[in-house]
Amino acid sequence: MISILIVSVLIPYACGQGCAPPVPSDIYPELVDPADTIFVRADSTFRIVLETNPSTGYTWSLQSLTDSIVALEGEPVYVSDPCTAGLLGAGGREVWSFSAISTGEGRIVFGLNPPGDVPGPVEIRQFDISIY
C-alpha cells in the first residue's frame, strides 16, 4: 500500500517537474498532421514525424511516394521521448527526411505494420504535398 502511494506521488512529480515536453524545433524539426497539406519549396528538405513504440513490434514503412517530386533521404531516425527515455516500453517518434526535387503535387503514404506474418499494414497515414 505504501509503495503504491509513493509511485503515484513520484511519477507526476518526475514528469511535471523534471521533464518538460520537447520543443518541436529542438528535437522534432517538423511535426506534421496528415490532415494538413505540406507546402515545401523545391530544392529544400522536410521531415515527417510519426509516433512510434518499437517495443510493441509494430513498425512504420514507406508504402508509396510521388517520386517525380519527392525523394527519401536515408533511413528514418528514432528519437525517444526525453520524459520517458530509458523506461521499459516507452515510445518516441520516427523522423523521416525527404528532399523536394521538383514542383508539383503529390502524396507520401506510410503503413503501420504489425509484428509477424500479418499481411498488409493495420494503419495508413497519407500526407499530401505541394511543392512550389
N, CA, C and O atoms as a Tinker XYZ file with bonds, in Angstrom:
   528  protein
     1  N      0.828000   -1.191000    0.000000    73     2
     2  CA     0.000000    0.000000    0.000000    64     1     3
     3  C      0.871000    1.253000    0.000000    63     2     4     5
     4  O      0.577000    2.220000   -0.704000    81     3
     5  N      1.933000    1.234000    0.783000    73     3     6
     6  CA     2.824000    2.387000    0.839000    64     5     7
     7  C      3.544000    2.572000   -0.497000    63     6     8     9
     8  O      3.702000    3.700000   -0.965000    81     7
     9  N      3.980000    1.474000   -1.111000    73     7    10
    10  CA     4.698000    1.598000   -2.382000    64     9    11
    11  C      3.810000    2.169000   -3.476000    63    10    12    13
    12  O      4.299000    2.907000   -4.331000    81    11
    13  N      2.541000    1.855000   -3.474000    73    11    14
    14  CA     1.620000    2.415000   -4.463000    64    13    15
    15  C      1.504000    3.911000   -4.274000    63    14    16    17
    16  O      1.477000    4.662000   -5.249000    81    15
    17  N      1.436000    4.347000   -3.045000    73    15    18
    18  CA     1.343000    5.776000   -2.754000    64    17    19
    19  C      2.606000    6.497000   -3.204000    63    18    20    21
    20  O      2.527000    7.573000   -3.796000    81    19
    21  N      3.740000    5.928000   -2.934000    73    19    22
    22  CA     4.999000    6.555000   -3.326000    64    21    23
    23  C      5.090000    6.687000   -4.842000    63    22    24    25
    24  O      5.451000    7.751000   -5.346000    81    23
    25  N      4.770000    5.630000   -5.569000    73    23    26
    26  CA     4.817000    5.678000   -7.026000    64    25    27
    27  C      3.840000    6.703000   -7.567000    63    26    28    29
    28  O      4.179000    7.457000   -8.479000    81    27
    29  N      2.634000    6.744000   -7.024000    73    27    30
    30  CA     1.638000    7.688000   -7.530000    64    29    31
    31  C      2.026000    9.131000   -7.224000    63    30    32    33
    32  O      1.568000   10.045000   -7.910000    81    31
    33  N      2.852000    9.352000   -6.219000    73    31    34
    34  CA     3.319000   10.705000   -5.921000    64    33    35
    35  C      4.547000   11.046000   -6.757000    63    34    36    37
    36  O      4.662000   12.169000   -7.248000    81    35
    37  N      5.468000   10.098000   -6.928000    73    35    38
    38  CA     6.723000   10.385000   -7.619000    64    37    39
    39  C      6.576000   10.513000   -9.131000    63    38    40    41
    40  O      7.249000   11.350000   -9.733000    81    39
    41  N      5.729000    9.721000   -9.758000    73    39    42
    42  CA     5.599000    9.793000  -11.215000    64    41    43
    43  C      5.119000   11.164000  -11.666000    63    42    44    45
    44  O      5.743000   11.749000  -12.551000    81    43
    45  N      4.031000   11.714000  -11.098000    73    43    46
    46  CA     3.645000   13.061000  -11.541000    64    45    47
    47  C      4.716000   14.099000  -11.228000    63    46    48    49
    48  O      4.902000   15.046000  -11.991000    81    47
    49  N      5.422000   13.927000  -10.109000    73    47    50
    50  CA     6.464000   14.874000   -9.764000    64    49    51
    51  C      7.598000   14.826000  -10.788000    63    50    52    53
    52  O      8.073000   15.861000  -11.256000    81    51
    53  N      8.024000   13.605000  -11.127000    73    51    54
    54  CA     9.131000   13.463000  -12.073000    64    53    55
    55  C      8.760000   13.994000  -13.449000    63    54    56    57
    56  O      9.561000   14.677000  -14.087000    81    55
    57  N      7.562000   13.688000  -13.907000    73    55    58
    58  CA     7.168000   14.143000  -15.237000    64    57    59
    59  C      6.820000   15.626000  -15.240000    63    58    60    61
    60  O      7.085000   16.321000  -16.220000    81    59
    61  N      6.237000   16.108000  -14.170000    73    59    62
    62  CA     5.821000   17.509000  -14.130000    64    61    63
    63  C      6.948000   18.458000  -13.809000    63    62    64    65
    64  O      6.963000   19.582000  -14.312000    81    63
    65  N      7.893000   18.041000  -12.986000    73    63    66
    66  CA     8.945000   18.938000  -12.532000    64    65    67
    67  C     10.239000   18.811000  -13.323000    63    66    68    69
    68  O     10.846000   19.813000  -13.702000    81    67
    69  N     10.656000   17.573000  -13.571000    73    67    70
    70  CA    11.976000   17.377000  -14.128000    64    69    71
    71  C     12.020000   17.265000  -15.642000    63    70    72    73
    72  O     13.105000   17.246000  -16.224000    81    71
    73  N     10.883000   17.190000  -16.284000    73    71    74
    74  CA    10.913000   16.946000  -17.712000    64    73    75
    75  C      9.743000   17.638000  -18.384000    63    74    76    77
    76  O      8.582000   17.314000  -18.131000    81    75
    77  N     10.052000   18.564000  -19.217000    73    75    78
    78  CA     9.008000   19.237000  -19.999000    64    77    79
    79  C      8.942000   18.580000  -21.359000    63    78    80    81
    80  O      9.957000   18.081000  -21.846000    81    79
    81  N      7.770000   18.563000  -21.994000    73    79    82
    82  CA     7.710000   18.018000  -23.352000    64    81    83
    83  C      8.691000   18.772000  -24.249000    63    82    84    85
    84  O      8.882000   19.976000  -24.085000    81    83
    85  N      9.306000   18.072000  -25.186000    73    83    86
    86  CA    10.310000   18.719000  -26.023000    64    85    87
    87  C      9.703000   19.813000  -26.897000    63    86    88    89
    88  O      8.561000   19.720000  -27.347000    81    87
    89  N     10.488000   20.827000  -27.115000    73    87    90
    90  CA    10.072000   21.900000  -28.015000    64    89    91
    91  C     10.248000   21.377000  -29.437000    63    90    92    93
    92  O     11.330000   20.897000  -29.773000    81    91
    93  N      9.220000   21.455000  -30.282000    73    91    94
    94  CA     9.320000   20.858000  -31.614000    64    93    95
    95  C     10.558000   21.253000  -32.392000    63    94    96    97
    96  O     11.152000   20.398000  -33.050000    81    95
    97  N     10.970000   22.494000  -32.349000    73    95    98
    98  CA    12.123000   22.911000  -33.143000    64    97    99
    99  C     13.433000   22.351000  -32.588000    63    98   100   101
   100  O     14.426000   22.279000  -33.311000    81    99
   101  N     13.447000   21.955000  -31.316000    73    99   102
   102  CA    14.666000   21.417000  -30.730000    64   101   103
   103  C     14.913000   19.966000  -31.117000    63   102   104   105
   104  O     16.021000   19.604000  -31.511000    81   103
   105  N     13.872000   19.130000  -31.005000    73   103   106
   106  CA    14.053000   17.701000  -31.203000    64   105   107
   107  C     13.347000   17.214000  -32.451000    63   106   108   109
   108  O     13.891000   16.394000  -33.190000    81   107
   109  N     12.169000   17.695000  -32.693000    73   107   110
   110  CA    11.379000   17.260000  -33.835000    64   109   111
   111  C     11.308000   18.422000  -34.806000    63   110   112   113
   112  O     10.498000   19.331000  -34.621000    81   111
   113  N     12.142000   18.409000  -35.840000    73   111   114
   114  CA    12.255000   19.558000  -36.732000    64   113   115
   115  C     10.943000   19.967000  -37.377000    63   114   116   117
   116  O     10.752000   21.138000  -37.703000    81   115
   117  N     10.036000   19.015000  -37.566000    73   115   118
   118  CA     8.767000   19.371000  -38.171000    64   117   119
   119  C      7.722000   18.340000  -37.764000    63   118   120   121
   120  O      7.815000   17.173000  -38.146000    81   119
   121  N      6.742000   18.761000  -37.003000    73   119   122
   122  CA     5.638000   17.870000  -36.672000    64   121   123
   123  C      4.574000   18.058000  -37.730000    63   122   124   125
   124  O      4.210000   19.188000  -38.056000    81   123
   125  N      4.074000   16.962000  -38.267000    73   123   126
   126  CA     3.175000   17.050000  -39.399000    64   125   127
   127  C      1.868000   16.326000  -39.082000    63   126   128   129
   128  O      1.867000   15.184000  -38.623000    81   127
   129  N      0.776000   17.005000  -39.332000    73   127   130
   130  CA    -0.556000   16.437000  -39.181000    64   129   131
   131  C     -1.002000   15.952000  -40.559000    63   130   132   133
   132  O     -1.013000   16.738000  -41.506000    81   131
   133  N     -1.374000   14.665000  -40.696000    73   131   134
   134  CA    -1.756000   14.164000  -42.020000    64   133   135
   135  C     -2.974000   14.869000  -42.616000    63   134   136   137
   136  O     -3.212000   14.773000  -43.820000    81   135
   137  N     -3.739000   15.568000  -41.800000    73   135   138
   138  CA    -4.909000   16.282000  -42.314000    64   137   139
   139  C     -4.518000   17.555000  -43.065000    63   138   140   141
   140  O     -5.314000   18.091000  -43.836000    81   139
   141  N     -3.299000   18.038000  -42.843000    73   139   142
   142  CA    -2.838000   19.276000  -43.477000    64   141   143
   143  C     -1.910000   18.970000  -44.654000    63   142   144   145
   144  O     -1.071000   18.072000  -44.580000    81   143
   145  N     -2.072000   19.718000  -45.725000    73   143   146
   146  CA    -1.155000   19.597000  -46.856000    64   145   147
   147  C      0.195000   20.185000  -46.455000    63   146   148   149
   148  O      0.259000   21.221000  -45.793000    81   147
   149  N      1.262000   19.519000  -46.860000    73   147   150
   150  CA     2.619000   20.000000  -46.602000    64   149   151
   151  C      3.023000   20.884000  -47.778000    63   150   152   153
   152  O      3.035000   20.433000  -48.923000    81   151
   153  N      3.354000   22.140000  -47.494000    73   151   154
   154  CA     3.817000   23.064000  -48.526000    64   153   155
   155  C      5.318000   23.247000  -48.362000    63   154   156   157
   156  O      5.792000   23.640000  -47.296000    81   155
   157  N      6.069000   22.957000  -49.437000    73   155   158
   158  CA     7.531000   22.980000  -49.382000    64   157   159
   159  C      8.067000   23.613000  -50.657000    63   158   160   161
   160  O      7.506000   23.437000  -51.738000    81   159
   161  N      9.162000   24.352000  -50.511000    73   159   162
   162  CA     9.848000   24.909000  -51.686000    64   161   163
   163  C     10.664000   23.818000  -52.368000    63   162   164   165
   164  O     11.213000   22.936000  -51.708000    81   163
   165  N     10.737000   23.886000  -53.685000    73   163   166
   166  CA    11.589000   22.954000  -54.439000    64   165   167
   167  C     13.039000   23.142000  -53.995000    63   166   168   169
   168  O     13.434000   24.237000  -53.595000    81   167
   169  N     13.808000   22.094000  -54.066000    73   167   170
   170  CA    15.222000   22.085000  -53.660000    64   169   171
   171  C     15.415000   22.304000  -52.167000    63   170   172   173
   172  O     16.455000   22.809000  -51.744000    81   171
   173  N     14.418000   21.928000  -51.360000    73   171   174
   174  CA    14.570000   22.005000  -49.911000    64   173   175
   175  C     14.286000   20.626000  -49.317000    63   174   176   177
   176  O     13.827000   19.718000  -50.010000    81   175
   177  N     14.564000   20.491000  -48.035000    73   175   178
   178  CA    14.271000   19.238000  -47.346000    64   177   179
   179  C     13.168000   19.480000  -46.332000    63   178   180   181
   180  O     12.962000   20.601000  -45.867000    81   179
   181  N     12.467000   18.414000  -45.999000    73   179   182
   182  CA    11.440000   18.482000  -44.963000    64   181   183
   183  C     11.374000   17.134000  -44.267000    63   182   184   185
   184  O     11.914000   16.141000  -44.756000    81   183
   185  N     10.707000   17.109000  -43.121000    73   183   186
   186  CA    10.632000   15.891000  -42.322000    64   185   187
   187  C      9.186000   15.587000  -41.965000    63   186   188   189
   188  O      8.371000   16.485000  -41.751000    81   187
   189  N      8.897000   14.308000  -41.908000    73   187   190
   190  CA     7.606000   13.836000  -41.406000    64   189   191
   191  C      7.908000   13.031000  -40.155000    63   190   192   193
   192  O      8.785000   12.167000  -40.155000    81   191
   193  N      7.174000   13.321000  -39.090000    73   191   194
   194  CA     7.400000   12.693000  -37.792000    64   193   195
   195  C      6.196000   11.827000  -37.449000    63   194   196   197
   196  O      5.057000   12.293000  -37.477000    81   195
   197  N      6.457000   10.565000  -37.126000    73   195   198
   198  CA     5.408000    9.617000  -36.777000    64   197   199
   199  C      5.620000    9.095000  -35.363000    63   198   200   201
   200  O      6.734000    8.721000  -34.996000    81   199
   201  N      4.556000    9.071000  -34.574000    73   199   202
   202  CA     4.618000    8.476000  -33.234000    64   201   203
   203  C      4.878000    6.984000  -33.398000    63   202   204   205
   204  O      4.308000    6.346000  -34.282000    81   203
   205  N      5.740000    6.427000  -32.547000    73   203   206
   206  CA     6.049000    5.004000  -32.642000    64   205   207
   207  C      6.456000    4.455000  -31.286000    63   206   208   209
   208  O      6.849000    5.202000  -30.390000    81   207
   209  N      6.357000    3.159000  -31.150000    73   207   210
   210  CA     6.821000    2.476000  -29.947000    64   209   211
   211  C      7.412000    1.137000  -30.378000    63   210   212   213
   212  O      6.683000    0.154000  -30.516000    81   211
   213  N      8.717000    1.092000  -30.589000    73   211   214
   214  CA     9.359000   -0.122000  -31.110000    64   213   215
   215  C      9.150000   -1.352000  -30.228000    63   214   216   217
   216  O      9.224000   -2.477000  -30.723000    81   215
   217  N      8.891000   -1.163000  -28.943000    73   215   218
   218  CA     8.737000   -2.319000  -28.056000    64   217   219
   219  C      7.484000   -3.129000  -28.374000    63   218   220   221
   220  O      7.368000   -4.271000  -27.930000    81   219
   221  N      6.551000   -2.570000  -29.126000    73   219   222
   222  CA     5.329000   -3.291000  -29.484000    64   221   223
   223  C      5.536000   -4.224000  -30.669000    63   222   224   225
   224  O      4.722000   -5.117000  -30.903000    81   223
   225  N      6.620000   -4.024000  -31.420000    73   223   226
   226  CA     6.863000   -4.820000  -32.605000    64   225   227
   227  C      6.270000   -4.214000  -33.869000    63   226   228   229
   228  O      6.566000   -4.670000  -34.974000    81   227
   229  N      5.432000   -3.186000  -33.718000    73   227   230
   230  CA     4.856000   -2.507000  -34.874000    64   229   231
   231  C      5.908000   -1.585000  -35.482000    63   230   232   233
   232  O      6.665000   -0.936000  -34.760000    81   231
   233  N      5.952000   -1.532000  -36.811000    73   231   234
   234  CA     6.937000   -0.688000  -37.487000    64   233   235
   235  C      6.274000    0.093000  -38.619000    63   234   236   237
   236  O      5.359000   -0.401000  -39.278000    81   235
   237  N      6.747000    1.312000  -38.831000    73   235   238
   238  CA     6.278000    2.127000  -39.946000    64   237   239
   239  C      7.106000    1.784000  -41.176000    63   238   240   241
   240  O      8.309000    1.547000  -41.078000    81   239
   241  N      6.460000    1.760000  -42.320000    73   239   242
   242  CA     7.179000    1.583000  -43.582000    64   241   243
   243  C      6.621000    2.565000  -44.602000    63   242   244   245
   244  O      5.454000    2.955000  -44.550000    81   243
   245  N      7.478000    2.947000  -45.520000    73   243   246
   246  CA     7.065000    3.827000  -46.600000    64   245   247
   247  C      6.349000    2.973000  -47.635000    63   246   248   249
   248  O      6.956000    2.082000  -48.230000    81   247
   249  N      5.072000    3.235000  -47.853000    73   247   250
   250  CA     4.269000    2.453000  -48.798000    64   249   251
   251  C      4.401000    3.000000  -50.216000    63   250   252   253
   252  O      4.551000    2.245000  -51.176000    81   251
   253  N      4.341000    4.331000  -50.330000    73   251   254
   254  CA     4.472000    4.940000  -51.655000    64   253   255
   255  C      4.775000    6.427000  -51.509000    63   254   256   257
   256  O      4.530000    7.034000  -50.467000    81   255
   257  N      5.315000    6.989000  -52.582000    73   255   258
   258  CA     5.535000    8.422000  -52.650000    64   257   259
   259  C      5.562000    8.832000  -54.111000    63   258   260   261
   260  O      5.849000    8.022000  -54.993000    81   259
   261  N      5.265000   10.087000  -54.354000    73   259   262
   262  CA     5.313000   10.614000  -55.719000    64   261   263
   263  C      6.771000   10.935000  -56.017000    63   262   264   265
   264  O      7.242000   12.039000  -55.742000    81   263
   265  N      7.492000    9.948000  -56.588000    73   263   266
   266  CA     8.941000   10.084000  -56.733000    64   265   267
   267  C      9.370000   11.071000  -57.809000    63   266   268   269
   268  O     10.562000   11.341000  -57.960000    81   267
   269  N      8.421000   11.609000  -58.555000    73   267   270
   270  CA     8.799000   12.632000  -59.536000    64   269   271
   271  C      9.032000   13.991000  -58.866000    63   270   272   273
   272  O      9.645000   14.879000  -59.458000    81   271
   273  N      8.543000   14.151000  -57.634000    73   271   274
   274  CA     8.721000   15.435000  -56.940000    64   273   275
   275  C      9.405000   15.305000  -55.578000    63   274   276   277
   276  O      9.879000   16.300000  -55.030000    81   275
   277  N      9.460000   14.078000  -55.023000    73   275   278
   278  CA     9.983000   13.866000  -53.668000    64   277   279
   279  C     10.932000   12.675000  -53.654000    63   278   280   281
   280  O     10.693000   11.674000  -54.330000    81   279
   281  N     12.019000   12.788000  -52.875000    73   279   282
   282  CA    12.955000   11.679000  -52.700000    64   281   283
   283  C     13.206000   11.450000  -51.213000    63   282   284   285
   284  O     13.377000   12.403000  -50.452000    81   283
   285  N     13.227000   10.185000  -50.803000    73   283   286
   286  CA    13.550000    9.820000  -49.432000    64   285   287
   287  C     15.041000   10.047000  -49.202000    63   286   288   289
   288  O     15.866000    9.669000  -50.034000    81   287
   289  N     15.380000   10.656000  -48.090000    73   287   290
   290  CA    16.780000   10.929000  -47.725000    64   289   291
   291  C     17.203000    9.997000  -46.601000    63   290   292   293
   292  O     17.012000   10.314000  -45.427000    81   291
   293  N     17.771000    8.860000  -46.945000    73   291   294
   294  CA    18.284000    7.938000  -45.936000    64   293   295
   295  C     17.195000    7.183000  -45.184000    63   294   296   297
   296  O     16.034000    7.157000  -45.593000    81   295
   297  N     17.595000    6.575000  -44.087000    73   295   298
   298  CA    16.704000    5.794000  -43.240000    64   297   299
   299  C     16.047000    6.694000  -42.185000    63   298   300   301
   300  O     16.606000    7.727000  -41.817000    81   299
   301  N     14.868000    6.306000  -41.701000    73   299   302
   302  CA    14.255000    7.099000  -40.630000    64   301   303
   303  C     15.102000    7.021000  -39.356000    63   302   304   305
   304  O     15.830000    6.054000  -39.132000    81   303
   305  N     14.988000    8.051000  -38.538000    73   303   306
   306  CA    15.737000    8.135000  -37.284000    64   305   307
   307  C     14.753000    8.066000  -36.129000    63   306   308   309
   308  O     13.771000    8.806000  -36.099000    81   307
   309  N     15.016000    7.173000  -35.174000    73   307   310
   310  CA    14.168000    7.066000  -33.981000    64   309   311
   311  C     14.657000    8.049000  -32.922000    63   310   312   313
   312  O     15.851000    8.125000  -32.634000    81   311
   313  N     13.717000    8.801000  -32.346000    73   311   314
   314  CA    14.030000    9.744000  -31.273000    64   313   315
   315  C     13.135000    9.394000  -30.098000    63   314   316   317
   316  O     11.911000    9.477000  -30.198000    81   315
   317  N     13.746000    9.000000  -28.977000    73   315   318
   318  CA    12.941000    8.643000  -27.807000    64   317   319
   319  C     12.419000    9.909000  -27.135000    63   318   320   321
   320  O     13.021000   10.979000  -27.225000    81   319
   321  N     11.298000    9.759000  -26.469000    73   319   322
   322  CA    10.714000   10.861000  -25.712000    64   321   323
   323  C     11.611000   11.116000  -24.506000    63   322   324   325
   324  O     11.821000   10.198000  -23.713000    81   323
   325  N     12.147000   12.319000  -24.335000    73   323   326
   326  CA    13.073000   12.566000  -23.227000    64   325   327
   327  C     12.439000   12.372000  -21.853000    63   326   328   329
   328  O     13.151000   12.115000  -20.883000    81   327
   329  N     11.123000   12.487000  -21.751000    73   327   330
   330  CA    10.456000   12.298000  -20.457000    64   329   331
   331  C     10.398000   10.828000  -20.063000    63   330   332   333
   332  O     10.291000   10.509000  -18.879000    81   331
   333  N     10.468000    9.931000  -21.045000    73   331   334
   334  CA    10.347000    8.507000  -20.735000    64   333   335
   335  C     11.555000    7.701000  -21.197000    63   334   336   337
   336  O     11.522000    6.471000  -21.165000    81   335
   337  N     12.609000    8.366000  -21.619000    73   335   338
   338  CA    13.805000    7.670000  -22.099000    64   337   339
   339  C     14.307000    6.712000  -21.023000    63   338   340   341
   340  O     14.422000    7.080000  -19.854000    81   339
   341  N     14.600000    5.497000  -21.425000    73   339   342
   342  CA    15.119000    4.500000  -20.504000    64   341   343
   343  C     14.044000    3.671000  -19.827000    63   342   344   345
   344  O     14.358000    2.659000  -19.202000    81   343
   345  N     12.788000    4.069000  -19.934000    73   343   346
   346  CA    11.713000    3.287000  -19.330000    64   345   347
   347  C     11.312000    2.161000  -20.267000    63   346   348   349
   348  O     11.195000    2.361000  -21.476000    81   347
   349  N     11.107000    0.995000  -19.713000    73   347   350
   350  CA    10.709000   -0.162000  -20.493000    64   349   351
   351  C      9.378000    0.086000  -21.182000    63   350   352   353
   352  O      8.403000    0.464000  -20.532000    81   351
   353  N      9.330000   -0.122000  -22.486000    73   351   354
   354  CA     8.088000    0.036000  -23.240000    64   353   355
   355  C      7.732000    1.458000  -23.609000    63   354   356   357
   356  O      6.645000    1.705000  -24.132000    81   355
   357  N      8.628000    2.403000  -23.347000    73   355   358
   358  CA     8.342000    3.806000  -23.651000    64   357   359
   359  C      8.445000    4.054000  -25.158000    63   358   360   361
   360  O      9.260000    3.437000  -25.844000    81   359
   361  N      7.628000    4.944000  -25.649000    73   359   362
   362  CA     7.603000    5.256000  -27.074000    64   361   363
   363  C      8.447000    6.452000  -27.424000    63   362   364   365
   364  O      9.195000    6.981000  -26.602000    81   363
   365  N      8.310000    6.860000  -28.654000    73   363   366
   366  CA     9.045000    8.008000  -29.161000    64   365   367
   367  C      8.510000    8.389000  -30.520000    63   366   368   369
   368  O      7.317000    8.261000  -30.793000    81   367
   369  N      9.399000    8.857000  -31.365000    73   367   370
   370  CA     9.000000    9.302000  -32.703000    64   369   371
   371  C     10.026000    8.849000  -33.726000    63   370   372   373
   372  O     11.218000    8.736000  -33.441000    81   371
   373  N      9.523000    8.593000  -34.925000    73   371   374
   374  CA    10.376000    8.282000  -36.059000    64   373   375
   375  C     10.394000    9.500000  -36.967000    63   374   376   377
   376  O      9.340000   10.013000  -37.344000    81   375
   377  N     11.579000    9.961000  -37.315000    73   375   378
   378  CA    11.725000   11.140000  -38.167000    64   377   379
   379  C     12.182000   10.676000  -39.549000    63   378   380   381
   380  O     13.254000   10.089000  -39.696000    81   379
   381  N     11.358000   10.945000  -40.554000    73   379   382
   382  CA    11.640000   10.599000  -41.947000    64   381   383
   383  C     11.999000   11.884000  -42.688000    63   382   384   385
   384  O     11.257000   12.864000  -42.617000    81   383
   385  N     13.125000   11.892000  -43.396000    73   383   386
   386  CA    13.579000   13.076000  -44.125000    64   385   387
   387  C     13.399000   12.882000  -45.627000    63   386   388   389
   388  O     13.644000   11.808000  -46.176000    81   387
   389  N     12.959000   13.964000  -46.268000    73   387   390
   390  CA    12.706000   13.939000  -47.704000    64   389   391
   391  C     13.292000   15.184000  -48.363000    63   390   392   393
   392  O     13.465000   16.220000  -47.722000    81   391
   393  N     13.595000   15.062000  -49.663000    73   391   394
   394  CA    14.000000   16.196000  -50.487000    64   393   395
   395  C     12.883000   16.511000  -51.459000    63   394   396   397
   396  O     12.308000   15.615000  -52.077000    81   395
   397  N     12.581000   17.793000  -51.590000    73   395   398
   398  CA    11.627000   18.259000  -52.591000    64   397   399
   399  C     12.434000   18.521000  -53.854000    63   398   400   401
   400  O     13.191000   19.489000  -53.914000    81   399
   401  N     12.282000   17.670000  -54.861000    73   399   402
   402  CA    13.163000   17.741000  -56.027000    64   401   403
   403  C     12.560000   18.467000  -57.218000    63   402   404   405
   404  O     13.281000   18.846000  -58.141000    81   403
   405  N     11.243000   18.667000  -57.211000    73   403   406
   406  CA    10.608000   19.330000  -58.348000    64   405   407
   407  C      9.259000   19.880000  -57.913000    63   406   408   409
   408  O      8.666000   19.387000  -56.954000    81   407
   409  N      8.776000   20.892000  -58.607000    73   407   410
   410  CA     7.466000   21.450000  -58.268000    64   409   411
   411  C      6.354000   20.484000  -58.675000    63   410   412   413
   412  O      6.509000   19.693000  -59.606000    81   411
   413  N      5.247000   20.564000  -57.970000    73   411   414
   414  CA     4.097000   19.725000  -58.290000    64   413   415
   415  C      3.342000   19.298000  -57.042000    63   414   416   417
   416  O      3.650000   19.715000  -55.926000    81   415
   417  N      2.352000   18.460000  -57.266000    73   415   418
   418  CA     1.510000   17.934000  -56.187000    64   417   419
   419  C      1.782000   16.439000  -56.052000    63   418   420   421
   420  O      2.029000   15.759000  -57.048000    81   419
   421  N      1.735000   15.931000  -54.830000    73   419   422
   422  CA     1.967000   14.507000  -54.637000    64   421   423
   423  C      1.514000   14.031000  -53.281000    63   422   424   425
   424  O      0.812000   14.731000  -52.551000    81   423
   425  N      1.932000   12.822000  -52.962000    73   423   426
   426  CA     1.499000   12.190000  -51.723000    64   425   427
   427  C      2.587000   11.244000  -51.236000    63   426   428   429
   428  O      3.273000   10.599000  -52.029000    81   427
   429  N      2.731000   11.177000  -49.914000    73   427   430
   430  CA     3.603000   10.201000  -49.267000    64   429   431
   431  C      2.707000    9.363000  -48.372000    63   430   432   433
   432  O      1.926000    9.902000  -47.589000    81   431
   433  N      2.817000    8.039000  -48.485000    73   431   434
   434  CA     1.955000    7.134000  -47.726000    64   433   435
   435  C      2.811000    6.198000  -46.880000    63   434   436   437
   436  O      3.746000    5.572000  -47.379000    81   435
   437  N      2.477000    6.110000  -45.585000    73   435   438
   438  CA     3.138000    5.219000  -44.646000    64   437   439
   439  C      2.146000    4.171000  -44.181000    63   438   440   441
   440  O      0.943000    4.425000  -44.110000    81   439
   441  N      2.661000    2.985000  -43.862000    73   439   442
   442  CA     1.834000    1.924000  -43.295000    64   441   443
   443  C      2.427000    1.472000  -41.974000    63   442   444   445
   444  O      3.645000    1.360000  -41.836000    81   443
   445  N      1.560000    1.212000  -40.999000    73   443   446
   446  CA     1.987000    0.680000  -39.708000    64   445   447
   447  C      1.799000   -0.833000  -39.755000    63   446   448   449
   448  O      0.677000   -1.333000  -39.829000    81   447
   449  N      2.912000   -1.543000  -39.710000    73   447   450
   450  CA     2.901000   -2.994000  -39.879000    64   449   451
   451  C      3.015000   -3.706000  -38.542000    63   450   452   453
   452  O      3.881000   -3.377000  -37.732000    81   451
   453  N      2.138000   -4.686000  -38.308000    73   451   454
   454  CA     2.210000   -5.442000  -37.057000    64   453   455
   455  C      3.366000   -6.435000  -37.098000    63   454   456   457
   456  O      3.895000   -6.741000  -38.166000    81   455
   457  N      3.752000   -6.935000  -35.928000    73   455   458
   458  CA     4.804000   -7.956000  -35.920000    64   457   459
   459  C      4.282000   -9.264000  -36.516000    63   458   460   461
   460  O      3.075000   -9.509000  -36.540000    81   459
   461  N      5.186000  -10.083000  -36.987000    73   459   462
   462  CA     4.799000  -11.390000  -37.512000    64   461   463
   463  C      4.462000  -11.349000  -38.987000    63   462   464   465
   464  O      4.845000  -10.428000  -39.708000    81   463
   465  N      3.744000  -12.360000  -39.414000    73   463   466
   466  CA     3.429000  -12.528000  -40.835000    64   465   467
   467  C      2.017000  -12.072000  -41.165000    63   466   468   469
   468  O      1.315000  -12.738000  -41.927000    81   467
   469  N      1.600000  -10.974000  -40.616000    73   467   470
   470  CA     0.278000  -10.429000  -40.906000    64   469   471
   471  C      0.373000   -9.663000  -42.222000    63   470   472   473
   472  O      1.226000   -8.788000  -42.362000    81   471
   473  N     -0.490000   -9.979000  -43.188000    73   471   474
   474  CA    -0.399000   -9.287000  -44.485000    64   473   475
   475  C     -0.915000   -7.850000  -44.407000    63   474   476   477
   476  O     -2.004000   -7.585000  -43.897000    81   475
   477  N     -0.120000   -6.955000  -44.916000    73   475   478
   478  CA    -0.538000   -5.552000  -45.028000    64   477   479
   479  C     -0.511000   -4.782000  -43.727000    63   478   480   481
   480  O     -0.514000   -5.362000  -42.641000    81   479
   481  N     -0.486000   -3.462000  -43.852000    73   479   482
   482  CA    -0.478000   -2.596000  -42.665000    64   481   483
   483  C     -1.854000   -2.548000  -41.998000    63   482   484   485
   484  O     -2.887000   -2.760000  -42.632000    81   483
   485  N     -1.824000   -2.259000  -40.689000    73   483   486
   486  CA    -3.073000   -2.131000  -39.926000    64   485   487
   487  C     -3.534000   -0.683000  -39.863000    63   486   488   489
   488  O     -4.670000   -0.399000  -39.482000    81   487
   489  N     -2.649000    0.225000  -40.236000    73   487   490
   490  CA    -2.980000    1.655000  -40.257000    64   489   491
   491  C     -2.221000    2.303000  -41.402000    63   490   492   493
   492  O     -1.079000    1.948000  -41.694000    81   491
   493  N     -2.874000    3.255000  -42.040000    73   491   494
   494  CA    -2.258000    4.012000  -43.139000    64   493   495
   495  C     -2.275000    5.488000  -42.759000    63   494   496   497
   496  O     -3.279000    5.999000  -42.263000    81   495
   497  N     -1.156000    6.166000  -42.995000    73   495   498
   498  CA    -1.096000    7.623000  -42.853000    64   497   499
   499  C     -0.631000    8.186000  -44.176000    63   498   500   501
   500  O      0.432000    7.817000  -44.674000    81   499
   501  N     -1.423000    9.080000  -44.749000    73   499   502
   502  CA    -1.007000    9.683000  -46.010000    64   501   503
   503  C     -0.915000   11.191000  -45.856000    63   502   504   505
   504  O     -1.747000   11.833000  -45.216000    81   503
   505  N      0.125000   11.724000  -46.466000    73   503   506
   506  CA     0.436000   13.144000  -46.394000    64   505   507
   507  C      0.444000   13.713000  -47.795000    63   506   508   509
   508  O      1.221000   13.281000  -48.646000    81   507
   509  N     -0.421000   14.684000  -48.032000    73   507   510
   510  CA    -0.440000   15.365000  -49.322000    64   509   511
   511  C      0.636000   16.450000  -49.317000    63   510   512   513
   512  O      0.858000   17.116000  -48.307000    81   511
   513  N      1.295000   16.614000  -50.457000    73   511   514
   514  CA     2.419000   17.542000  -50.569000    64   513   515
   515  C      2.194000   18.470000  -51.750000    63   514   516   517
   516  O      1.725000   18.058000  -52.810000    81   515
   517  N      2.537000   19.723000  -51.542000    73   515   518
   518  CA     2.532000   20.695000  -52.621000    64   517   519
   519  C      3.898000   21.357000  -52.642000    63   518   520   521
   520  O      4.274000   22.055000  -51.701000    81   519
   521  N      4.634000   21.136000  -53.714000    73   519   522
   522  CA     5.976000   21.705000  -53.841000    64   521   523
   523  C      5.915000   22.844000  -54.851000    63   522   524   525
   524  O      5.459000   22.673000  -55.982000    81   523
   525  N      6.385000   24.007000  -54.416000    73   523   526
   526  CA     6.316000   25.204000  -55.259000    64   525   527
   527  C      7.675000   25.773000  -55.561000    63   526   528
   528  O      7.782000   26.781000  -56.259000    81   527
